[in-house]
Amino acid sequence: MVKRTGSYLRKTHHKLRLYYREKGKVSLSCYFQEFKMGDRVHLKIQPNVQKGRFHPRFHGLSGKVVGQKGSCYGVEINDGDKQKLVYVHPIHLKKQ
């Protein structure tokens, strides 16, 4: 049986890289964003924050906010023909 090599962050160096003008500290307004139920959001990983990060497969997708657990928001996205619920910290979300 073949053993899997690496973790789920393997081969994501270019996907998670920031533009050189966006590097540095994360602004607090971005960190403490608030969303309402039904808001459309884009999922974009902020690479220098590991809290509340989702799987890189969903990077670049957009979805709808359907709930909240603690400080993270539940976002419903379409992955192929399936609907999935992903809990994401607001720093990795952008309003559409």
C-alpha positions in Angstrom: 0.0 0.0 0.0 1.3 3.5 -0.9 1.7 6.0 1.9 0.6 9.5 1.3 3.4 12.1 1.1 3.0 15.4 2.8 0.2 17.3 4.4 -2.8 19.1 2.9 -0.7 22.3 2.6 1.7 20.6 0.2 2.3 22.3 -3.1 0.4 25.5 -2.1 3.4 27.9 -2.0 2.2 30.0 -5.0 -1.5 29.8 -4.1 -0.9 31.2 -0.6 1.6 33.8 -1.5 0.8 37.5 -1.0 1.4 40.3 -3.4 4.5 42.2 -2.2 2.5 45.4 -1.5 0.1 43.4 0.7 2.8 41.9 3.0 3.2 43.0 6.6 0.8 43.4 9.5 -2.9 42.6 9.1 -5.2 45.6 9.7 -7.5 45.3 12.7 -10.5 46.4 10.6 -9.9 43.3 8.4 -9.5 41.1 11.5 -12.7 42.2 13.2 -15.1 42.3 10.2 -18.7 41.4 10.8 -21.0 39.7 8.4 -24.8 39.1 8.4 -26.7 36.0 7.5 -27.1 35.8 3.7 -24.1 38.0 2.9 -22.1 36.8 -0.2 -18.4 36.5 0.6 -15.2 35.4 -1.2 -12.8 32.9 0.5 -9.2 34.1 0.3 -6.6 32.7 2.7 -4.6 35.2 4.6 -1.3 33.3 4.8 0.2 34.9 7.8 -2.8 34.0 10.0 -3.3 30.3 10.8 -6.4 30.6 13.0 -9.7 29.6 11.3 -8.1 28.7 8.0 -9.9 26.4 5.5 -8.6 23.8 3.1 -6.7 25.4 0.2 -9.0 23.5 -2.3 -11.6 26.2 -1.5 -9.3 29.2 -2.0 -10.9 31.6 -4.5 -14.5 30.3 -4.2 -17.4 32.4 -3.1 -20.4 31.4 -0.9 -23.1 32.6 1.4 -22.9 33.2 5.2 -25.3 30.8 6.9 -24.2 30.8 10.6 -21.7 31.6 13.2 -19.7 29.5 15.7 -17.7 31.6 18.2 -15.7 34.1 16.1 -15.9 32.1 12.9 -18.6 32.2 10.2 -20.3 29.2 8.5 -20.0 29.7 4.7 -22.0 27.5 2.3 -20.1 26.8 -0.9 -20.6 24.7 -4.0 -17.8 22.1 -4.5 -18.6 20.6 -7.9 -22.2 19.3 -7.5 -22.1 19.2 -3.7 -22.9 21.9 -1.2 -20.5 22.1 1.7 -20.4 24.1 4.9 -17.0 25.6 5.9 -16.3 27.4 9.1 -13.9 30.3 8.4 -12.4 33.1 10.5 -13.4 36.6 9.2 -9.8 37.5 8.3 -10.0 34.9 5.4 -13.3 36.4 4.1 -14.0 39.4 1.8 -17.4 40.9 1.1 -18.6 40.5 -2.4 
